[in-house]
């Protein structure tokens, strides 16, 4: 497999995508790519980006979307355009898009997978997804993608962003710009892959049971209102961005870092209930969690190391990474350290593409079920199997 990378910081969309395509063409050396990933800042002309890619490479199977920041092995940027194009003699690619994901997350996910599978004649090995990032039930989307794909297919990716304006995000599917959709890129055939998922957040205290919820609203934890228990731990009802969160345990089987995902609070209601994303189900066991910047960066190191050490082939041919907008905000001026950690782990030549998301998708290390995360760093390594 060839993974050709292009990354441009030009503010003009036409010039930016032309620069990214030219960089990819140098690597492709005349070969025709079958698929690609495209991530861009919210203020670009998104249809112009897609038109340029499909004009240069008609029929390319492409997904992507808008971000809270983009990165590649060329560096971290905001308002940039980053493109990765794949060429393989053996791996097959299929793209599908399901619209209306806010109102019908399960149906949109099923439709996306069904359409992508129509283009494939080999077992699916990986699903990459870039869903709408505002107002969706991300864990419902992840679960529905997993159910449509069947057991053993990792679902990875990130929710599209709009630089924290919380107004509108855009998703890309082949030659069309969408909103309120879930595009997926399926990879089938002889593919080696590994994943790493870690946050760095440290659970505090003992476990508690979420006793009553209403959608994304957590009303009661044990016999407390969510706010009152929050104040008991952190001393204030004022939210601190993404620093203080909850660790959600899928079952009661353990408290190691691999066994939980993070959910982030974003509002407290007058009655003491709290909104969280991804939503926390009734009956879930949780612990409150906190992290300083050093712990966040340690999570980045752990995620990249998990993927590196778990890769089954001799060497990966591309790295796909998805980090949270909450990590971006928490790290502040140290946000470029995540890119430095990637380079230290994989070297400067491995093609890397990624973006800062409104939520991450990846299985937990010890649980193959698709899972939505907050404040987490996801690493996916891929390569053609011999």
N, C-alpha and C positions, 0 to 999 in steps of 0.2 A: 504494500500500500504506500502511496505517496500522499503526504499531507502538506499542501502548499499554503503558506501563510502570507497574508498581506495586512499591513496596519498603517493607517494614515491619520495624522492629526490635522489635516487641512480642514478649515471650517466650511469650505465650499463643497457641497455634496458631490457634484460631478467630478471635481478634481480629486476629492478624497477616494472615491471608488475607483477611479482610473488608476490612481497610484497603488491602491491595494491590489487591483487586478494585475497590474504590471509586475508587482513583486511576486504574485502567485505564478504568473507566466514564466518567470525565470526558473522557478523550481519545476514546473510541469514540463518545460522544454518540449512543447508541441503535443504533449499527451492531452487527451480529452477527459476532464473530470466528470464524475457521475453525480457527485453530491457535494454539499457544503453547508457551513454555518456562517451566519452574518450577524454581528452585534454592532449597534450604533447608538450614539447619543440622541436624546429625544428631539433635538432641534434640527436634525437633518431632514432632507427631503427623501422620505423612505421609499416612495415609489420610484424615484429616480435611481436610488441605489439598486433596487431589484431589477429595474429595466436594463441597467448597465451590465449587471452580472448575466442575465439571461440573453442579452444581445451578444455578449462575448462567448457564452457557452450555452447555446440553445438546448433545452431539455434537462439542464442540471436540476437535481432534486435538492431543494434548499429550504432550510428553516432558520429562524432567528428572531430577533426582536430588539426593543429599546431597553436601555440599561440605566444603572446608577453609576456607571464607570466601566471602562473596558480595559482588558490587559492581554498581553501576549508575551512571548519571550523577548519582544522588543521593548517592553516596559508597560507601565500603568499610565492611563490617560483618562480624561473626561472629554465628552463631546467628540470623540474620535470614531473611526470606522475600522473594524477588524474583521477579516474574512479568512476562512480556511476552506480550501477545496480539496476533495478526496478523489484519488484515482486508484482503482484496484482492478486487477484481472479476475479476482475471485470473489471478493466481498460484494454483496448486492445491497442496494439502498432503496427504500420506499418512503414516501412522504404522504401524510394525511393531515387534514385540518378538521377539527370539530368546532363549530361556532355555537354561541350561546352558552358558554361555560359557566357564567355566573348563575343563571337560572337552572341549568341542568348539567351539573358537572359530570355526572355518570354518563349521561347520553352523549355529551360532547366528546368525552374521552373514548367511548366505544366507537363513535363514528370516525374519529381520527385514526384509531388503530385499524379499523376495518378497511378504510381507504388505503392506508399505507400497505397493508398486507396484500392487497390486490396486485401490487407491483412486484411481489416477491414469490420465488419458487423454492426457497430454502428456509430452514428453521431460523427464527429470529434470535439473535444473540444479545442485542442491546437496543433499548429505546431511549432516545434523547428527546426531551420535551422542553418547550419554552412557553408556558401558559401565560395568559392574562395575569397581571400581578395585583390588581385592585379589585376587592370585593368578591373574591372567590373562596371556596372551601378547598384549600390546597390539598389537605389530606384526603378528601373525597375524590379529587382528581387523581391523585397518586394511586389510591386503592382501585379505582375504576380502570386506570391504565393497566395495572397489574392483573386484574381479573380478565380483561380483554386479551392480554398477551399470554396468560397461563404461567404456571410456576417456572421459576428458573431464569426469567428474563429481567435483568436489572432495569429499573426505571430511574434515569438520572437527568439532571438539568436544573433550570432555574426559572423563577417567575420574572416576567418582564417588568421593567421599572421606568420611572419618568423623573429621576433626580429629586425624589421626595416632594414633587409638586402635588402628588396624589390627585391627579386630574384625569389623565388618560395615558395608557400605554399602548404600544403597537406590537403586533406579532407578524412574522413573515412566514408565508407558505408558498414556495416556488416563486411565481411572478406576481403575487398579490399581497397587499398590506391588509391586515385584519386588526380588529380590536374585539375584546370579549371572546377570544378563541383560544384553542389549544392545538398548536402544530406539533407534530411528532416526526422524527426521522428514525426509521428502523434500519438497523444493520443486520444482515443475515449472511450465513455461510461461515467460512473458516476465519473467525475473528478471535484473537486473543484479547482479553481485557481484564482489568482489575480496578477496584474502587477503594478510595479512602474517604472516611467521613469522621470529622472531629470538630469540636467547638473550642475547647479550652476552658469552658465554664465549670466551676466547681460547685457541686451540690452542697447545700447547707442543712444541718439539722436532720430530723427524721422524716419519714414518708408521711404524707397526708392523703386522704381520699377526697376526690372531687365528688360532692354529694348531689349537686344540682346545677344544671346548665340549661341554656337556651340558645342554641346555635353557637356563635362565637363568644357568647356571654357566659362567664363563670359566675354563678350566683352564690354558691356556698361550697366551702371546703371544710370537711368534717362538720362541726357544729358552728363554725364561724362564717360570717360573710367573708368574701374573698378579700375585700379591703382591710377588714380588721386583722385577718391573719397576716396579710402583707405588712401592715404597720407593726405587728408584733415582731416580725423578722427584721425589717429595714428601718423602723423608727419613724417613718413618714409615709403619708399617702401621696406624696409627689413622685411621679414616675421619673426615672433617670435615663430616658432613651432606651437603649438596648443593653445597658450594663447589667441590670437586675431582672432576671427572667425566672421561668419555672422549667425544671427538667421533668419531662413526662416519661414514665416507664410503661412500655407496652404491656407488660405483665408484672407479676410480683417476684420474678425469678432472679433479680440481681440488681446491684447498685453501681456496677462499674460503668465507666464512661461510655463504653460501646453500647450499653443497654438502654440509653435514653435519647430522646430528641428534645430540642428546646422549643418553647413557645414564648412569645414576647407580648407583654401587656402594652396596649396603646390607648386605653381610656378607662377611667373609673367613674361609675355612675353614682348619683346621689344616694341610691339605696344600698351602696356598698358592693355591688356587682362590678366585674371587670371584664373588658374585652381582651381576648388573646388571639394571636395568630402565629402558627396554625391553631385551629380551634382545639380545645381540650375536651374530650368526651366525658360524659357522666360516668362515674365509676373509676376513672383513671387514677392511678397512684402517682403523686408528684412530690418533688422536693424543690424548694426555692434554691436559686443559684446566683452566683456572682462571679465576676472575673475582672482582673486588672489587665492592662495592655500586655504585660509579659505572658500572662496565661493565654490570652487570645492568640498571640503569635506562637506559643507552644502548641496550640491546637492546629495551626497551619502546618507546623513541622510534623505533627503526628499524622495528619491526613495525608500529606505527601509521602511520608515514610510507609504508611500502610499500603498505599497503592504501589509504590516502588517495590516493596518487599513481597507483595502478593502477585506481582505480574508473572504469568506462567511461561512467557516466551523469553527468548534471549535478550531482546530489547524492544521497548515500545516505539511506535512510529509517530505518536501524537499524544498530547496531554490536553484534556478538556477540564477546565476548572470553574467552579461556581462558588463565589463568596457572597456573604450577606451585606446588604446596605447597612445593617446594624453594626457589623464588624467595621465597616468603612467609617461610620460615625464615631464609634468607640475608639478606634485607633488614631483618628485625627491625622496629624502630620506624620505619623508612623505608618500610614496605610501602604506606602511603597515597600515596606518590609515584607509584605506577603509575596510580592514579586521577587524580591531578593531571596526569599526562602525557596521558592520554586526553582530559581536558577541554581542555587546551591545544591538542591536535591537532584535535579535532572540535567544540569549542565546548560550551557548557553545555546546549544544547537538543536535540542529537541523542540519541534514546533508546539507551541502552547497557545491556546485561545481560551478566553473566559470573560466573565463579566460579574459585576456586583448586582445582586438580585434582590427581589422582594420576597424571597423564600427559596429554599433549595430542595431538590428531590434526589434521594439516594437511599438504598437499603442500609440498615444498620449492619455493622460488621458481623454480628452473630444472628441476624434475622433477615432472611431474604425478602420479606414483605416490603413492597414499595412504601416509602415514608416521606412525608413533608417535614422540613426542618426550618428553624429560625436561627440566626446568628452562627451558622455552621459553615465550615470550609469543606467542599466536596472536590475530590480529585478523581478523574477517570483517565486511565491509560488504555490505549488501544493499539493494535497492530495486526497485520495479516498473519494468520497461522500458516505455517508451511504445509 
